[in-house]
Amino acid sequence: MTRVGDLARRWPPLRRLAWRAGRRLYCAARGEPHLNSIGVNGEAYVQECVVAALAPGETLTAFDIGAYHGEWSLSLLDSLRAAGRVDARLRAFEPANGSRAHLLAALAAHPLGAFVAVDSIALSDSPGRAQFALMSEGGGSNSLSAPDGEPPCGWLEVETCDLTSFCRREGIERIHLVKCDAEGHDPLILRGAFELLREERIDILQFEYNHRWVQSRAFLKDVFALVADLPYEVARILPRGLETLPGWHFELERFFEANYLLVRRPALDWFAVRRGGFDASNVYV
C-alpha cells in the first residue's frame, strides 16, 4: 500500500482515480447517496410511509421549506394520489422569485396542485427582515446563508419567520412531515422549530446536511444537542429505510451530502428501521 501511495502522489491521474474510487466506496459504506434524487435516495420512501400512516379521513399536513421548483412537493402529491388520498394541507416556502414562478407553474399542471399554498417567506430562527443571497438566476443554491468567498449575483430583501411563530400565527397544531433544504441555513430553521418539537407537534422533520453547513458555522452535533431531552430520534434516510443514530459521533461530521430526519419516537413504527452505533474502530455497526 505504501508503494501504491507513493506512485499515486507522483502520478496525478492515478491519484485522482484512487481518490474518486476511495470516496465512492467510503460514502457507500456510510450510506450516503451517490445520486441525490428523490426517487432513489429514500426521500420518496419517507413520503410514502407518512402517507400510509395516515388514519382514515385524516388530512396530511406537510411543509416544503426551500421548495425550489417543487420536485419534493410534486413527489408528495404523487404519493397522495397513488394512495387515493383526496385531501391535504401543504405549504411550500420559496423566497426566490424565479424559482417560485417555476414552482407555481409546476403545481398548476398537477391534478393535486391546488393542495399546495406557496409562500415567499424565508424561514429562519426568528421573525424579521433579511437579505437573501441569489447565487444564480433560478438556481438551487440561493440561501439566507451566503457562501464565504462566493459572491452572489444579487440580493433580495425578504420577510423571515421561525417555524414556531408561523404555525402559531396560522393556527397549525400539528405537522406530519416537514422537509427542509435551505442550502446551509437548515440549522437555524431547526432552532426556530424547537418549541414545536418540544410540544411534539411535528412527527417527522427532514433536513439536508452537506458542506454548506460550514457557512452557518453549524454541525450535526448541534442537532443532537437540540433534541437531547426531547422524544425524538436522529436518523439517516436510506433508499428503503432509516438508520437510527443513538448519539453524536465525530465520524458523522464529514459534511458529505445526506438527508436526515428528526423522528418523533412513536412515528418510528412507520418505517423499516435499522438500529446501530459506532464501535471502537469508529465504524457504524
MOGIGI-V435504 format. One record per helix or strand of 3 or more residues. SS is the DSSP state (alpha for helix, beta for strand). FROM is the first residue (numbers start at 1). LEN is the number of residues. If there is no record, write none. Layout:
ss:SS from:FROM len:LEN
ss:SS from:FROM len:LEN
This chain:
ss:alpha from:2 len:9
ss:alpha from:12 len:19
ss:alpha from:43 len:10
ss:beta from:60 len:6
ss:alpha from:71 len:12
ss:beta from:88 len:6
ss:alpha from:97 len:12
ss:alpha from:113 len:3
ss:beta from:116 len:4
ss:beta from:122 len:3
ss:beta from:128 len:7
ss:beta from:154 len:9
ss:alpha from:163 len:8
ss:beta from:175 len:6
ss:alpha from:186 len:7
ss:alpha from:194 len:5
ss:beta from:202 len:8
ss:alpha from:211 len:6
ss:alpha from:220 len:7
ss:beta from:232 len:7
ss:beta from:241 len:5
ss:alpha from:250 len:3
ss:beta from:258 len:7
ss:alpha from:265 len:6
ss:beta from:273 len:4
